[in-house]
């Protein structure tokens, strides 16, 4: 396959198993051999920056967790600054279809308008509500690669119960869930390099035209947008905004974890093959490393992150600490055997080490450093995980496990 085509598809978060192998073969300077990965020591979760042990849930929630979130904001994803002038937010029901998918659901096309003296942007937020379920319903909320204004979100005519993008909306509706989606590029470009026409322009003070080194990159902008969509859900009586499972795949899996860590209104998080800057540990330097990420997508993270390229051991944080910041809310991590770029073992170890905080908060976490068997999901734990055969994608089997996890943690017992 032509290299330019491979890289273009990788940029958009898609990769078939064959492509994953080809991309791996091309990146010969990337380490995939488990026996040759560097030794590392993770930063301690339960010790504050001043060296004091964290012994109680109150110590974690009031002291250590805010410290960690501040470090991630300033060193990895970028901090959202105060806007130049207050941003006015308004909601518009652009369209409503009460007979969607043969009457199974009501589809709402919501315009979320954001404006101040610096400019105006809008997000196109989709909400699907099962017509037969008792309201308000819990819902899945997807950070989406698919444009919410495209026909990707029309009902498939060839596969009953599916959207044209292949997502099993009918199954979600049948199991009592609503479904929401926000498009990753409504507020910022996929690989933004100028930040002149993105949401950032509404935040610039006079004379600023580019984010400072500690200010938000693309992933932080996506997370901020998801929180504005959650603001809308708090006004929608059809959706139970206290039972929202946020999810995303690949780049959007990274954004999902950062969204859920910051915004405690999301009740559950699902990270699918998020890899570097998602669930995988930086210090393993396996698959997609920090160097690879800032080379290919330099502004997904803030510019401060560049300082740690090939110096990951100097970071005062690692990704297990991001997962821990979601506690005590449930988090689920998904890997695949052929998705070596995302470092499935690194994703699992991150979830394992984050479990230390879940236990402190009285919740169940992972208890073994060994990966579970392929195709054997861990569901009945606040920290869930599965690894399946195959490559970089969300398959029907994965969707079923995500719904099982949400059933266990969100549906009324």
C-alpha distance (Angstrom), angle and dihedral (degrees) to the residues before:
residue distance angle dihedral
X1 . . .
X2 3.79 . .
X3 3.81 111.1 .
X4 3.82 94.7 -132.9
X5 3.80 90.4 54.8
X6 3.80 90.9 49.1
X7 3.79 92.7 51.7
X8 3.80 93.3 44.6
X9 3.77 91.5 54.3
X10 3.78 92.1 44.6
X11 3.79 88.9 53.9
X12 3.77 89.4 58.4
X13 3.77 93.4 51.3
X14 3.78 98.3 -106.3
X15 3.77 127.3 119.2
X16 3.77 129.9 154.7
X17 3.83 118.4 -145.1
X18 3.80 90.1 -102.2
X19 3.80 91.3 51.1
X20 3.79 91.0 46.9
X21 3.78 89.5 57.2
X22 3.81 91.4 46.4
X23 3.80 93.1 49.4
X24 3.80 90.2 47.8
X25 3.80 90.5 51.0
X26 3.80 90.4 50.9
X27 3.82 94.7 51.7
X28 3.78 95.3 65.3
X29 3.80 92.0 161.1
X30 3.83 91.3 62.6
X31 3.78 118.3 96.1
X32 3.81 117.1 -129.1
X33 3.82 100.4 153.8
X34 3.81 106.4 106.2
X35 3.80 92.3 -155.0
X36 3.81 92.0 57.7
X37 3.80 99.9 47.9
X38 3.81 115.7 118.3
X39 3.78 123.7 -97.6
X40 3.78 112.0 -111.3
X41 3.78 143.7 175.6
X42 3.77 118.5 -139.4
X43 3.80 121.0 -134.9
X44 3.81 108.7 -102.4
X45 3.77 115.8 -100.0
X46 3.77 98.2 -158.4
X47 3.79 101.0 47.4
X48 3.81 120.1 83.3
X49 3.79 123.0 -130.3
X50 3.80 88.1 -101.7
X51 3.81 90.9 55.5
X52 3.79 99.6 -104.1
X53 3.82 118.1 139.3
X54 3.81 118.3 -115.4
X55 3.79 105.8 -131.1
X56 3.80 105.7 158.0
X57 3.80 137.7 45.3
X58 3.81 87.7 -114.2
X59 3.82 91.0 56.4
X60 3.79 89.0 52.3
X61 3.80 98.7 45.6
X62 3.81 97.8 40.3
X63 3.80 102.5 35.1
X64 3.80 118.9 11.1
X65 3.80 100.2 36.9
X66 3.84 93.9 52.0
X67 3.82 89.2 47.9
X68 3.80 91.7 53.5
X69 3.81 94.3 45.4
X70 3.80 89.9 51.3
X71 3.81 90.7 52.0
X72 3.80 92.2 50.1
X73 3.79 90.9 47.4
X74 3.79 94.9 49.9
X75 3.81 100.9 35.4
X76 3.82 107.7 29.3
X77 3.79 119.8 16.5
X78 3.78 102.2 16.9
X79 3.77 130.9 -113.6
X80 3.79 121.3 -93.7
X81 3.82 105.9 -123.8
X82 3.77 126.2 -144.8
X83 3.82 109.1 -85.8
X84 3.78 118.8 -106.3
X85 3.82 88.5 -117.2
X86 3.82 127.7 3.7
X87 3.79 114.6 -76.2
X88 3.78 117.4 -125.3
X89 3.81 112.9 -143.7
X90 3.79 123.4 -161.3
X91 3.81 134.2 170.7
X92 3.78 127.0 -139.8
X93 3.79 125.7 -171.4
X94 3.80 95.7 -141.9
X95 3.80 95.6 177.7
X96 3.79 139.6 -5.3
X97 3.81 127.1 -163.5
X98 3.81 113.1 -173.1
X99 3.81 92.2 -179.5
X100 3.79 99.4 54.9
X101 3.79 117.2 150.8
X102 3.77 93.9 10.1
X103 3.78 93.5 -46.4
X104 3.81 96.8 -51.4
X105 3.80 93.4 116.6
X106 3.75 148.5 15.7
X107 3.78 113.9 -124.7
X108 3.80 119.0 -153.3
X109 3.80 122.0 -168.0
X110 3.79 105.4 -157.6
X111 3.78 125.1 -168.5
X112 3.80 112.8 -153.8
X113 3.79 107.0 -162.4
X114 3.81 119.9 -158.6
X115 3.77 120.0 -173.0
X116 3.77 146.4 153.1
X117 3.79 136.8 151.7
X118 3.81 89.9 -64.8
X119 3.77 96.9 59.0
X120 3.80 148.0 -71.1
X121 3.80 135.0 -89.9
X122 3.78 133.1 172.2
X123 3.79 134.9 -152.1
X124 3.81 121.2 -149.6
X125 3.80 104.8 -141.4
X126 3.82 121.2 -172.5
X127 3.79 123.4 -152.8
X128 3.82 124.2 -175.7
X129 3.81 118.7 -170.0
X130 3.83 124.7 -170.6
X131 3.80 107.8 -119.2
X132 3.80 96.4 -149.5
X133 3.82 98.4 48.0
X134 3.77 124.6 95.1
X135 3.80 109.4 -103.9
X136 2.93 138.5 -88.2
X137 3.82 96.7 45.1
X138 3.82 131.6 -169.8
X139 3.79 113.2 -112.8
X140 3.77 146.0 -158.2
X141 3.80 112.9 -125.9
X142 3.79 116.0 -159.5
X143 3.78 129.1 -158.3
X144 3.81 93.1 -143.7
X145 3.79 135.8 -150.3
X146 3.81 86.8 -168.4
X147 3.78 116.5 87.6
X148 3.81 108.0 -112.5
X149 3.81 89.3 -145.3
X150 3.82 92.9 56.9
X151 3.79 129.6 88.6
X152 3.82 88.2 -105.7
X153 3.80 85.8 96.8
X154 3.80 95.5 51.7
X155 3.79 117.6 106.4
X156 3.79 112.3 -91.0
X157 3.79 114.1 -112.0
X158 3.81 93.3 -159.2
X159 3.82 99.5 43.7
X160 3.80 112.6 44.4
X161 3.81 112.2 -143.1
X162 3.81 94.4 23.8
X163 3.77 134.5 98.8
X164 3.79 116.9 -126.2
X165 3.80 88.8 -103.5
X166 3.81 89.2 62.6
X167 3.79 98.9 -106.9
X168 3.83 115.0 141.5
X169 3.80 98.6 -123.3
X170 3.80 92.3 156.7
X171 3.78 91.7 57.8
X172 3.81 91.5 50.4
X173 3.81 90.7 49.4
X174 3.81 92.3 47.7
X175 3.80 90.3 53.0
X176 3.77 92.4 52.1
X177 3.80 102.6 -98.7
X178 3.73 133.3 129.3
X179 3.77 118.6 -145.4
X180 3.81 131.1 -139.8
X181 3.78 133.1 -177.8
X182 3.78 136.1 -170.2
X183 3.81 121.9 -169.7
X184 3.80 117.2 -120.5
X185 3.81 93.8 -138.0
X186 3.78 102.1 47.6
X187 3.80 92.3 96.4
X188 3.81 103.8 19.6
X189 3.81 137.0 18.5
X190 3.79 119.7 -100.8
X191 3.80 92.4 -114.0
X192 3.80 99.4 14.7
X193 3.80 114.7 -175.0
X194 3.83 103.8 166.8
X195 3.84 107.1 37.2
X196 3.80 91.1 -155.4
X197 3.80 98.7 121.4
X198 3.81 99.8 27.9
X199 3.80 128.9 95.7
X200 3.81 86.3 -85.0
X201 3.80 92.0 78.2
X202 3.80 90.5 68.1
X203 3.80 89.0 58.8
X204 3.80 101.7 47.0
X205 3.80 117.4 110.7
X206 3.78 117.9 -141.8
X207 3.80 110.2 -60.2
X208 3.81 97.9 17.3
X209 3.80 119.4 114.6
X210 3.82 104.1 159.6
X211 3.82 134.8 40.1
X212 3.80 116.5 -93.0
X213 3.81 117.6 -116.2
X214 3.81 92.5 -92.9
X215 3.80 95.9 41.0
X216 3.77 129.8 100.9
X217 3.75 125.7 -64.2
X218 3.80 129.0 -168.7
X219 3.80 97.6 -68.4
X220 3.79 92.8 51.1
X221 3.79 89.8 50.1
X222 3.81 90.1 53.1
X223 3.81 90.2 49.5
X224 3.81 91.8 48.9
X225 3.80 89.9 51.7
X226 3.81 91.9 51.5
X227 3.79 89.4 54.4
X228 3.81 90.2 53.0
X229 3.80 88.2 53.2
X230 3.80 88.6 51.0
X231 3.81 87.5 53.5
X232 3.79 86.8 59.6
X233 3.81 93.2 47.8
X234 3.80 89.0 57.6
X235 3.82 86.0 65.4
X236 3.84 97.4 46.7
X237 3.80 111.5 91.9
X238 3.82 92.0 -163.3
X239 3.82 92.8 64.7
X240 3.79 126.8 63.3
X241 3.79 98.6 -136.3
X242 3.82 90.2 -168.8
X243 3.82 90.1 65.4
X244 3.80 104.9 50.4
X245 3.82 120.4 140.8
X246 3.80 109.2 -157.5
X247 3.79 116.2 -157.2
X248 3.77 142.6 171.7
X249 3.80 142.8 168.2
X250 3.82 129.1 -129.3
X251 3.83 108.3 -31.8
X252 3.78 88.2 8.8
X253 3.81 89.8 50.7
X254 3.80 86.6 60.1
X255 3.80 90.5 49.7
X256 3.81 90.4 47.2
X257 3.78 94.2 58.3
X258 3.80 93.1 46.6
X259 3.81 90.3 47.5
X260 3.80 94.0 50.3
X261 3.80 94.1 43.4
X262 3.80 91.3 57.0
X263 3.80 102.0 33.7
X264 3.78 111.6 56.6
X265 3.80 91.5 -172.7
X266 3.80 89.1 82.8
X267 3.80 105.4 88.6
X268 3.81 98.5 -159.6
X269 3.82 137.9 11.9
X270 3.82 130.6 -150.0
X271 3.79 118.7 -166.8
X272 3.81 114.7 -168.7
X273 3.81 115.9 -162.8
X274 3.81 92.4 -35.1
X275 3.83 96.9 157.0
X276 3.80 119.3 168.3
X277 3.84 112.3 30.5
X278 3.80 86.4 10.3
X279 3.79 124.7 65.8
X280 3.83 100.3 -35.8
X281 3.80 120.7 98.7
X282 3.82 114.6 -108.2
X283 3.79 93.7 -147.7
X284 3.80 94.5 63.0
X285 3.83 88.9 67.2
X286 3.79 90.0 -155.4
X287 3.80 127.9 143.8
X288 3.79 111.4 -19.0
X289 3.79 102.7 21.4
X290 3.79 128.1 -169.5
X291 3.80 88.8 -100.9
X292 3.80 91.9 54.3
X293 3.76 91.9 46.8
X294 3.81 98.7 50.8
X295 3.81 90.1 43.1
X296 3.80 94.9 54.3
X297 3.80 100.0 28.9
X298 3.81 104.1 20.6
X299 3.79 97.8 174.0
X300 3.77 103.1 40.7
X301 3.80 83.9 95.4
X302 3.79 127.9 35.1
X303 3.79 118.3 -88.1
X304 3.80 92.0 -108.0
X305 3.81 87.7 71.2
X306 3.81 89.6 66.1
X307 3.81 89.4 69.8
X308 3.80 90.3 69.4
X309 3.81 98.4 53.8
X310 3.82 105.4 134.7
X311 3.82 85.7 -4.6
X312 3.79 97.5 82.2
X313 3.80 92.0 136.0
X314 3.80 87.8 67.0
X315 3.79 92.3 61.9
X316 3.82 111.0 107.3
X317 3.81 87.7 -146.3
X318 3.79 139.9 43.2
X319 3.78 132.2 -167.7
X320 3.81 96.6 -92.9
X321 3.79 84.2 69.2
X322 3.80 91.2 56.2
X323 3.81 90.9 53.5
X324 3.80 89.1 47.4
X325 3.80 90.3 56.2
X326 3.81 88.3 64.7
X327 3.83 90.5 60.7
X328 2.95 135.4 147.9
X329 3.82 86.6 25.5
X330 3.83 114.8 84.8
X331 3.80 119.5 -96.1
X332 3.81 127.4 -170.3
X333 3.81 125.4 -161.9
X334 3.81 122.9 -161.5
X335 3.83 126.0 -162.9
X336 3.81 136.6 168.5
X337 3.80 131.4 -145.3
X338 3.82 96.4 -124.1
X339 3.78 95.4 41.1
X340 3.80 93.5 91.2
X341 3.81 90.7 152.6
X342 3.83 89.3 69.1
X343 3.85 92.2 47.3
X344 3.78 100.9 -130.9
X345 3.79 93.4 -162.5
X346 3.78 90.6 51.2
X347 3.80 89.2 51.3
X348 3.80 91.3 51.1
X349 3.80 94.3 46.7
X350 3.78 89.8 51.1
X351 3.81 89.7 55.0
X352 3.81 90.4 45.2
X353 3.81 93.8 52.9
X354 3.82 92.2 43.6
X355 3.81 87.4 58.0
X356 3.81 88.6 76.7
X357 3.80 88.8 74.7
X358 3.80 93.5 44.0
X359 3.79 89.0 56.0
X360 3.81 91.0 49.0
X361 3.81 87.5 55.0
X362 3.80 91.7 50.2
X363 3.80 96.7 -102.8
X364 3.79 133.1 124.3
X365 3.79 118.6 -102.5
X366 3.79 139.0 167.0
X367 3.79 114.3 -60.5
X368 3.81 104.7 -171.4
X369 3.80 132.0 61.3
X370 3.80 89.0 -147.6
X371 3.79 117.4 94.9
X372 3.80 115.1 -113.6
X373 3.78 117.5 -110.3
X374 3.79 115.6 -77.7
X375 3.78 108.6 -88.0
X376 3.82 94.1 16.3
X377 3.82 106.8 114.2
X378 3.79 124.8 -158.1
X379 3.79 103.9 -137.2
X380 3.81 110.0 149.7
X381 3.79 95.4 67.3
X382 3.80 133.0 80.8
X383 3.80 85.1 -120.7
X384 3.80 108.4 53.4
X385 3.78 131.0 -177.3
X386 3.77 145.3 171.9
X387 3.76 137.5 177.2
X388 3.80 120.4 -164.0
X389 3.76 137.1 -178.1
X390 3.78 115.7 -87.0
X391 3.76 141.2 43.9
X392 3.78 145.0 -69.3
X393 3.80 105.7 -34.8
X394 3.79 144.6 84.0
X395 3.80 108.6 -104.3
X396 3.84 128.9 -168.2
X397 3.81 89.0 -101.9
X398 3.81 89.5 57.1
X399 3.81 92.3 50.3
X400 3.79 89.7 53.1
X401 3.79 91.5 53.3
X402 3.80 92.3 47.5
X403 3.80 90.0 52.8
X404 3.83 91.0 46.2
X405 3.81 89.2 53.5
X406 3.80 91.8 48.6
X407 3.81 90.8 46.4
X408 3.80 90.7 55.0
X409 3.79 95.2 47.4
X410 3.81 107.6 27.4
X411 3.77 109.9 28.8
X412 3.79 116.2 90.4
X413 3.78 110.1 -96.7
